[in-house]
Amino acid sequence: MGTLLLGLLTGIFFGFFLQKGQALRYDRQIGLLRLKDFTILKLMLSAILVGMVGIYFFVDMGWGKLSIKPTLLGANILGGLIFGLGWGMLGYCPGTAVGATGEGRWDAFWGGILGMLVGAGIFAEVYTFIKDSLLKWGDFGKMTIPKLIGVNHWIIVILFWVIMAGVLVALEKKFPLEK
């Protein structure tokens, strides 16, 4: 029960921040895809930076454990294509489709929620045919950037922070947030 409650609370907070960050707005989603509005990119980069520090802090303190999944190029390419095509056609990614549906946007429901259910059904039907071929292609095992280059994970975190902070500052200067 505690895990379910934690998941519910996490989802509520995530939805709240998506809504406040204007990520549930169709025009913001399409604006990013057309490289005209970088609000969502700035929001997601900020979330990644904060989450990265939080996750590694919890792991280092012994309060959590990383569950590294294998790098499977075939699965990543197929998943990226499905995700990208869905986002491009609908104008919402899965998380924002759920949030936009919660705000009463019917386009997100009919195209997003129902589309995800239909897509999951299609994937379930073809899974047995691709699980041992396409989904296993390019198996590089469990990799992380720190392990790959042999450095402490905080080196990568700090380097990523410096680079992404520069990207965020540049984006904000070139594309300031509209009120």
URKATA-V718804 format. One record per backbone hydrogen bond with DSSP energy under -0.5 kcal/mol. CO is the residue of the C=O (numbers start at 1). NH is the residue of the N-H. If there is no record, write none. Layout:
CO;NH  CO;NH
This chain:
1;5  2;6  3;7  4;8  5;9  6;10  7;11  8;12  9;13  10;14  11;15  12;16  13;17  14;18  15;19  16;20  17;21  18;23  18;24  19;22  22;25  25;29  26;30  27;31  28;32  29;33  30;34  31;36  31;37  32;35  38;42  39;43  40;44  41;45  42;46  43;47  44;48  45;49  46;50  47;51  48;52  49;53  50;54  51;55  52;56  53;57  54;58  55;59  56;60  57;61  58;63  58;64  59;62  66;68  69;143  70;72  71;73  71;140  72;76  73;77  74;78  75;79  76;80  77;81  78;82  79;83  80;84  81;85  82;86  83;87  84;88  85;89  86;90  87;91  93;97  94;98  95;99  96;100  97;101  98;102  99;103  100;105  101;104  104;106  105;108  105;109  106;110  107;111  107;112  108;112  108;113  109;114  112;116  113;117  114;118  115;119  116;120  117;121  118;122  119;123  120;124  121;125  122;126  123;127  126;129  126;130  127;130  127;131  130;133  130;135  133;136  133;137  134;137  136;139  137;74  138;73  138;140  141;71  141;143  144;148  145;149  146;150  146;151  152;155  152;156  153;157  154;158  155;159  156;160  157;161  158;162  159;163  160;164  161;165  162;166  163;167  164;168  165;169  166;170  167;171  168;172  169;173  170;174  171;175
